[in-house]
Amino acid sequence: RLWVFLGGWTLDAAESVCGGDDIDVLEGLGTLVDDSLVRRRELADGTLRFFMLETIREFAWERLEEAGEVRMFRARHARHYTSLAGRVSVALEGPRGNWLELLDAELENLRAALSWFHDRSDYEALQAIAGSLGHYWLDRGLLSEMRTWLEKSLESGTKGSHHALVLTRLSTVNYVQGW
C-alpha cells in the first residue's frame, strides 16, 4: 500500500491512506523499517519521514496491482493530499511557520494528487487542490506550475465550490507574471 507515495511520507499520511480495519500501520511500518524495506529519516523540525527504494516500490506496485487495489489507494492518496492542501492553505493566510517546508516535502505527492484528478476528469477536486496550493506556489516562485494546474482545473467549465478561488488565484498569477 505504501507504493502510492512519491518522495516519502509521514506516519500520519500512511495511517490516513493505508490504514484500515485489518492493518496496524505503525506496527507494519516498524517491521518494514526493521527489515530495511523502508528507510526512516528525521527532518530538522523533528518530523519523521519514510522512504522506499524504487525497486521495492515497483515490487509493491505489482503486488497491489495483483490484488486489484491500485485505483483505490491512488484515490485515497489524492483525497488525503487534497485535505492536507486545504488545511495548509488556511494556515498560509497568516504566519508561514513550517508550513512551506511541509509542502516542500510533500510536493511529489501533491503533484501525484493533481495528476490523479486531472486524469480522471474530476475537475471539482482538481479545483479544490489547485486553489488551495496558490499561496505555496506563489511563495516558492512556481508560477508556471501554478498557472498550468489552475488552467487545467478550469478546462471543463465546472463551476464547483472552489471555482471562484481558482479564478482569484489565476488572476494573481496573471498579475505577478505581467499578463
Secondary structure, 3 states (H helix, E strand, C coil): CHHHCCCCECHHHHHHHHCECCECHHHHHHHHHHCCCCEEEECCCCCEEEECCHHHHHHHHHHHHHCCCHHHHHHHHHHHHHHHHHHHHHHCCCCCCCHHHHHHHCHHHHHHHHHHHHHCCCHHHHHHHHHHCHHHHHHHCCHHHHHHHHHHHCCCCCCCCCHHHHHHHHHHHHHHHCC
